Amino acid sequence: MTKSELIRRLLMNHPALYLKDATKLVDTILDEIGEALERGDRVELRGFGSFSVRHRKPRMARNPKTNEVVPLGERSAPYFRAGKELRERINKGRREAAAAANNS
């Protein structure tokens, strides 16, 4: 799902919203998550999951094109961990599809 699709779905579920307001709402939420991660904070959305920052140690890496060894400095990367309810929703769909295939 893209950001524009998310905005479209939001408008479908809440017809009283204007496009401008829905866009600002989605932008604000994404900006706040990004700013929190920038500060090193953890963002938890109950039932969905949590976003955090993982710090990676410096290491030596290899350029696959030239096979040259290059040093990589310390860096940070965003990390997402799905919540229990989201994992259950995803796996429920897989279990139902598997059951339907077995009954055929």
N, C-alpha and C positions, 0 to 999 in steps of 0.2 A: 504494500500500500504506500502510495506517495503522499506527500504533504497535501497536495491539492485534492487527492481522493479523500483524505481524512476530513478536510474542510467541507467537501461535498456531502459526506456522510453526516457530519455534524449538522449541516443545514437541512438535510432530509429528516433527521430525527427531531430537530427544533426549528420548525418553519417560521417562528416569530423572530429568529435572528436574521440580521442583515449579513450579506457576504463580507462586508468590511469588518463587522464585529467578530464574526467567526474566524476570519483570517488573523485578526489581532489577538484573539484568544489563543489560537494554536501557536502563533509566533511567540507570545508571552510565555506560555508553558515551556516550549522548547528552549527559549532563551534563559529562563530561570533554571532549568535543569543544567544547561551548559555552564552558566555562571557558578552554580553550586559545585559542579565538578571542577571547575577552574580553581575555586577556593580550596579544593580538597575535601569538600563535604560529600556525604553519602546521600543519595535521593532514594527514598523508598515509597513506592506506590502500592499500597495494600491490595492484594489480589492480582497484581500484575507482575511486579518484580522490583529489583533495586539496581541502581546505577552507582558505580563507585570508580575510583581511579586506582589502577595497579601500577606500582613503580617497578621498572625493570632495571636490573643492574647493567653496568657497562660490560661489553663482551666483544670478542673477535668474531667477525662474520666473514662470509666468502661471497664475492661478487660472482653470480652464476655465469655471467657472460664472459668474464675474463679469467675467472678462477683465482682472482687476486684476493688476499686476505686484507680486510679493512676493519678498523676499530669502530665500534658503535658505542656512543656515549650513553650515559644514564638517561632514561626517558620514562615518560608516563604514558599510559594507554587507558582509554575508557573500558569499563567492564560492566556487563549486564548479567544479572542472574535472575532467571524467571522465578516468580513466586509459585507457591504450591497450587493455588487455584488455577493459574494459567497452565501449569504443567498438566494438571488433571483434565482441563478442557481439551488440550491438544491430544493427550493420550486417549481420552474418551472417544474422540472421532476415529482414531486408529483402531481401537478395539471394536467399535461398531462396524467399521469397514471390513475388518478381518472376520467378524462373525457373519456378516452378510455374504462374504465370499465362501465361507465354509458351508453355509446353508444352501448355496446354489448347486 
